[in-house]
Amino acid sequence: MSDFQHTAALGAGVIGASWTALFLASGRSVAVYDPAGNAEKTVRDYVEMAWPTLTELGLTAGGNLDAVTFHGSAAAAVEGASFIQESVPERIEIKHALFAAIEPAISSDAVVASSASGLTLSEMQAGWRDPARLVLGHPFNPPHLIPLVEVMGNDRTGDGVAEAAEGFYKAVGKVTIRVKREMPGHVANRLQAAVWREAIHLVKQGVASVEDVDTAMWAGPGLRWAAMGPTMLFHLGAGEAGLASFCERYTDSFNRWWDDLGVLHLDGETARQLIEGIAAETGNETTAELSAKRDAMITAMQKAMAGLRE
């Protein structure tokens, strides 16, 4: 495998621009393709916005803001790139068309990773003659700030390709998990979907407001989950006796709660209720202001926790 010093970012939306910032910060060059006429300005503005945060996290020591180029075709962007991150819109026909355009142009040892959050690897592989170089590389938004990347290969993936993708992501500061079985939404999206479903259920049942449900999350379990996962935390919750004791103590309680969890769909009336709730929660703050606040808090948490997991 190559050393992945020259990369490509296909798609210049929020995800693609965020990946570009991270790759540049790591000292790699990035070739960008997006058909939008304002793609270059969008990416340059995003990278400039993200750079102070990346610097604060200690990720720009070898970085170069100017090591980015913009190309008029996807095939031109991937030429010579050893790692290609695809982040085009989540529509299978768009992804298949892109894959058909780049397959003749990619290097024989290049890795192509898709940021797809909802589409499955096998669905995307149908757009290739030979999908051996394609893996799932699904980040959490924004990729330059949130460590997680979900990586998946399957029996049509070339030997060592998923492992090479994991190595690359770790080299640019990411934390990876391996998805072992294809499932819509992969792992983390399904977890947050399950939590959000119950959050909506609590609002619809009049148990608490949108704002109070959000507060219950960030001021309660969200703090613990930022440190460790739910099973590990419950293992610690029973003291020295660990998870075995926890299950013994709380089996009846959890079964009762699970049996009572809401089953619902996001329809127009539910969306209206949530939109009104979030309007009350945000007041006059814009989404840009809220995003900046979110990023500042996540950055502070990342800095505080640096080194503690080692």
C-alpha positions as CSV (number, residue, x, y, z in Angstrom):
1,M,0.0,0.0,0.0
2,S,1.1,3.6,-0.6
3,D,1.8,6.0,2.1
4,F,-1.4,8.0,1.4
5,Q,0.3,11.4,1.1
6,H,-1.8,12.5,-1.8
7,T,-5.6,12.3,-1.3
8,A,-8.8,13.2,-3.1
9,A,-12.1,14.5,-1.7
10,L,-15.1,13.9,-4.0
11,G,-17.9,16.1,-2.9
12,A,-17.5,19.5,-1.4
13,G,-20.4,19.8,0.9
14,V,-20.1,20.0,4.7
15,I,-18.7,16.4,5.0
16,G,-16.3,16.7,2.1
17,A,-15.0,20.1,3.1
18,S,-14.5,18.9,6.7
19,W,-12.5,15.8,5.4
20,T,-10.4,18.2,3.3
21,A,-9.5,20.3,6.3
22,L,-8.5,17.3,8.3
23,F,-6.4,15.8,5.4
24,L,-4.6,19.1,4.9
25,A,-4.0,19.5,8.6
26,S,-2.3,16.1,8.6
27,G,0.2,17.3,6.0
28,R,-1.3,15.6,3.0
29,S,-2.3,17.2,-0.3
30,V,-5.9,17.0,-1.3
31,A,-7.5,17.1,-4.8
32,V,-11.1,18.2,-4.6
33,Y,-14.0,17.7,-7.1
34,D,-17.5,18.9,-6.9
35,P,-19.7,20.1,-9.9
36,A,-21.0,23.1,-8.0
37,G,-19.7,26.4,-9.3
38,N,-18.9,27.7,-5.9
39,A,-17.1,24.6,-4.6
40,E,-13.7,26.1,-4.4
41,K,-14.9,29.1,-2.3
42,T,-17.0,26.8,-0.1
43,V,-14.1,24.5,0.7
44,R,-11.5,27.3,1.2
45,D,-13.9,29.1,3.5
46,Y,-14.6,25.9,5.5
47,V,-11.0,25.0,5.8
48,E,-10.2,28.5,7.0
49,M,-13.0,28.3,9.6
50,A,-11.9,24.8,10.8
51,W,-8.1,25.5,11.0
52,P,-8.1,27.3,14.4
53,T,-9.9,24.4,15.9
54,L,-7.6,21.9,14.4
55,T,-4.6,23.9,15.6
56,E,-6.1,24.1,19.1
57,L,-6.3,20.3,19.0
58,G,-2.6,20.1,17.9
59,L,-3.4,18.6,14.5
60,T,-1.9,21.2,12.2
61,A,1.8,21.1,13.1
62,G,2.7,19.6,9.7
63,G,-0.3,20.9,7.8
64,N,-0.4,23.1,4.7
65,L,-3.5,25.2,3.9
66,D,-2.3,25.6,0.3
67,A,-1.9,21.9,-0.5
68,V,-5.4,21.8,-2.1
69,T,-6.3,21.8,-5.8
70,F,-9.6,21.9,-7.5
71,H,-10.6,19.9,-10.6
72,G,-13.2,20.0,-13.2
73,S,-13.9,16.2,-13.3
74,A,-13.8,13.4,-10.8
75,A,-11.4,11.4,-12.9
76,A,-8.9,14.3,-12.9
77,A,-9.2,14.6,-9.1
78,V,-8.4,11.0,-8.4
79,E,-5.4,10.7,-10.7
80,G,-2.5,9.8,-8.6
81,A,-4.4,9.9,-5.3
82,S,-3.7,7.0,-3.0
83,F,-6.7,7.6,-0.7
84,I,-10.0,8.9,-2.0
85,Q,-12.8,9.9,0.3
86,E,-16.2,10.0,-1.5
87,S,-18.8,12.3,0.1
88,V,-21.3,13.0,-2.7
89,P,-25.1,13.2,-2.0
90,E,-26.7,10.1,-0.6
91,R,-28.4,9.0,-3.8
92,I,-27.4,5.7,-5.3
93,E,-27.6,6.9,-8.9
94,I,-25.2,9.8,-8.1
95,K,-22.8,7.5,-6.4
96,H,-22.9,4.9,-9.2
97,A,-22.3,7.6,-11.8
98,L,-19.3,8.9,-9.9
99,F,-17.8,5.4,-9.4
100,A,-18.2,4.7,-13.1
101,A,-16.3,7.9,-13.8
102,I,-13.4,7.3,-11.5
103,E,-12.9,3.5,-11.8
104,P,-10.8,3.7,-15.0
105,A,-8.7,6.5,-13.5
106,I,-7.8,5.3,-10.0
107,S,-4.4,3.8,-9.1
108,S,-4.3,0.1,-8.8
109,D,-3.4,0.4,-5.1
110,A,-5.7,3.3,-4.2
111,V,-8.3,3.0,-1.5
112,V,-11.8,4.5,-2.1
113,A,-13.8,5.1,1.0
114,S,-17.4,6.2,1.0
115,S,-18.8,8.5,3.7
116,A,-22.3,7.0,3.1
117,S,-24.5,7.0,6.2
118,G,-27.6,5.3,4.9
119,L,-26.6,3.3,1.8
120,T,-25.0,-0.1,2.3
121,L,-21.7,-1.2,0.9
122,S,-23.2,-3.8,-1.3
123,E,-25.6,-1.2,-2.8
124,M,-22.6,1.0,-3.7
125,Q,-20.5,-1.9,-5.0
126,A,-23.1,-2.4,-7.8
127,G,-21.7,0.7,-9.4
128,W,-18.3,-0.9,-10.0
129,R,-17.0,-3.4,-12.4
130,D,-14.6,-4.5,-9.7
131,P,-15.3,-3.0,-6.3
132,A,-12.2,-4.4,-4.6
133,R,-10.8,-1.0,-3.8
134,L,-14.1,0.3,-2.2
135,V,-14.8,0.3,1.5
136,L,-17.2,2.1,3.8
137,G,-15.6,4.9,5.7
138,H,-18.5,6.6,7.5
139,P,-17.6,9.5,9.7
140,F,-19.6,11.5,12.2
141,N,-20.3,15.2,11.4
142,P,-18.1,17.2,11.4
143,P,-15.3,14.7,10.5
144,H,-12.5,17.0,11.3
145,L,-13.7,17.2,14.9
146,I,-15.6,14.0,15.8
147,P,-13.1,11.0,16.0
148,L,-15.4,8.1,14.9
149,V,-15.1,6.4,11.5
150,E,-17.1,3.2,10.8
151,V,-15.1,1.0,8.4
152,M,-16.5,-2.0,6.5
153,G,-15.4,-4.3,3.8
154,N,-16.9,-7.6,2.7
155,D,-16.1,-10.6,0.5
156,R,-15.8,-8.4,-2.6
157,T,-13.3,-6.1,-0.9
158,G,-9.7,-6.7,-1.8
159,D,-7.3,-8.2,0.8
160,G,-5.9,-5.6,3.1
161,V,-8.0,-2.7,1.8
162,A,-10.2,-2.3,4.9
163,E,-7.1,-2.6,7.1
164,A,-5.3,0.0,5.0
165,A,-8.3,2.4,5.4
166,E,-8.2,1.9,9.1
167,G,-4.5,2.6,9.2
168,F,-5.0,5.8,7.2
169,Y,-7.8,7.1,9.4
170,K,-5.8,6.4,12.6
171,A,-2.8,8.3,11.1
172,V,-5.0,11.4,10.7
173,G,-6.3,11.2,14.2
174,K,-9.5,9.1,13.9
175,V,-10.9,6.3,16.0
176,T,-12.2,3.4,13.9
177,I,-14.6,0.6,14.5
178,R,-15.1,-2.4,12.2
179,V,-18.7,-3.0,11.0
180,K,-18.9,-6.8,10.7
181,R,-22.3,-7.2,9.2
182,E,-24.2,-5.0,6.7
183,M,-27.0,-3.1,8.4
184,P,-28.9,0.1,7.3
185,G,-27.5,3.0,9.2
186,H,-24.4,0.9,10.3
187,V,-23.8,1.2,14.1
188,A,-23.7,4.8,15.5
189,N,-26.6,6.1,13.5
190,R,-28.8,3.3,14.7
191,L,-27.8,4.1,18.3
192,Q,-28.7,7.7,17.9
193,A,-31.9,6.9,16.0
194,A,-33.0,4.7,18.9
195,V,-32.3,7.4,21.4
196,W,-34.0,10.1,19.3
197,R,-37.1,7.9,18.8
198,E,-37.6,7.7,22.6
199,A,-36.8,11.4,23.0
200,I,-39.6,12.2,20.5
201,H,-41.9,9.7,22.3
202,L,-41.4,11.4,25.6
203,V,-42.3,14.8,24.0
204,K,-45.4,13.4,22.3
205,Q,-46.6,11.8,25.5
206,G,-46.3,15.1,27.4
207,V,-43.6,13.8,29.7
208,A,-41.2,16.7,29.1
209,S,-40.6,19.5,26.6
210,V,-38.1,19.2,23.7
211,E,-35.7,21.5,25.6
212,D,-35.9,19.4,28.8
213,V,-35.4,16.2,27.0
214,D,-32.3,17.7,25.3
215,T,-31.1,18.9,28.7
216,A,-31.7,15.4,30.3
217,M,-29.4,14.0,27.6
218,W,-26.4,16.5,27.7
219,A,-26.6,17.0,31.5
220,G,-27.0,13.3,32.3
221,P,-26.1,10.2,30.3
222,G,-24.5,12.2,27.5
223,L,-21.6,13.2,29.8
224,R,-20.9,9.6,30.7
225,W,-21.3,8.3,27.1
226,A,-18.6,10.8,26.1
227,A,-16.2,8.9,28.3
228,M,-17.3,5.3,27.9
229,G,-20.0,3.2,26.2
230,P,-23.3,2.1,27.8
231,T,-22.3,-1.5,28.5
232,M,-19.0,-0.5,30.2
233,L,-20.7,2.1,32.2
234,F,-23.3,-0.3,33.5
235,H,-20.5,-2.7,34.3
236,L,-19.0,0.0,36.5
237,G,-22.4,0.9,37.9
238,A,-22.6,-2.2,40.1
239,G,-19.2,-1.7,41.7
240,E,-16.8,-4.6,42.1
241,A,-19.4,-7.2,41.2
242,G,-19.6,-5.7,37.7
243,L,-22.0,-6.4,34.9
244,A,-23.2,-9.8,36.2
245,S,-24.5,-8.1,39.4
246,F,-25.9,-5.2,37.4
247,C,-28.0,-7.5,35.2
248,E,-29.1,-9.5,38.2
249,R,-30.3,-6.3,40.0
250,Y,-31.9,-4.5,37.1
251,T,-33.3,-7.1,34.7
252,D,-36.9,-6.5,35.7
253,S,-36.5,-2.7,35.5
254,F,-34.9,-2.7,32.1
255,N,-37.4,-5.2,30.7
256,R,-40.2,-3.0,31.9
257,W,-38.7,0.1,30.4
258,W,-38.0,-1.7,27.1
259,D,-41.5,-3.0,26.9
260,D,-42.8,0.6,27.4
261,L,-40.5,2.3,24.8
262,G,-42.4,4.2,22.1
263,V,-42.9,3.0,18.6
264,L,-43.5,5.9,16.2
265,H,-42.7,7.4,12.8
266,L,-41.6,10.9,12.0
267,D,-44.7,12.4,10.3
268,G,-45.7,16.0,9.6
269,E,-47.4,16.7,12.9
270,T,-44.5,15.2,14.9
271,A,-42.0,17.3,12.9
272,R,-44.1,20.4,13.6
273,Q,-44.0,19.7,17.3
274,L,-40.2,19.2,17.3
275,I,-39.6,22.4,15.2
276,E,-41.7,24.5,17.6
277,G,-39.8,22.9,20.5
278,I,-36.4,23.6,19.0
279,A,-37.4,27.2,18.2
280,A,-38.3,27.7,21.9
281,E,-34.9,26.2,22.9
282,T,-32.7,28.2,20.6
283,G,-34.3,31.6,21.0
284,N,-32.6,34.1,18.7
285,E,-29.4,32.1,18.2
286,T,-28.7,31.2,14.5
287,T,-27.6,27.8,13.4
288,A,-24.1,29.2,12.7
289,E,-23.9,30.5,16.2
290,L,-25.1,27.2,17.7
291,S,-22.7,25.2,15.5
292,A,-19.8,27.4,16.7
293,K,-20.9,26.8,20.3
294,R,-21.1,23.0,19.6
295,D,-17.7,22.9,18.1
296,A,-16.1,24.9,20.9
297,M,-17.6,22.5,23.5
298,I,-16.5,19.4,21.6
299,T,-13.0,20.9,21.2
300,A,-12.7,21.6,24.9
301,M,-13.8,18.0,25.7
302,Q,-11.4,16.6,23.2
303,K,-8.5,18.6,24.7
304,A,-9.4,17.7,28.2
305,M,-9.5,14.0,27.4
306,A,-6.4,13.9,25.2
307,G,-4.1,11.1,26.4
308,L,-6.6,9.7,28.9
309,R,-7.6,6.8,26.7
310,E,-4.1,5.6,26.1
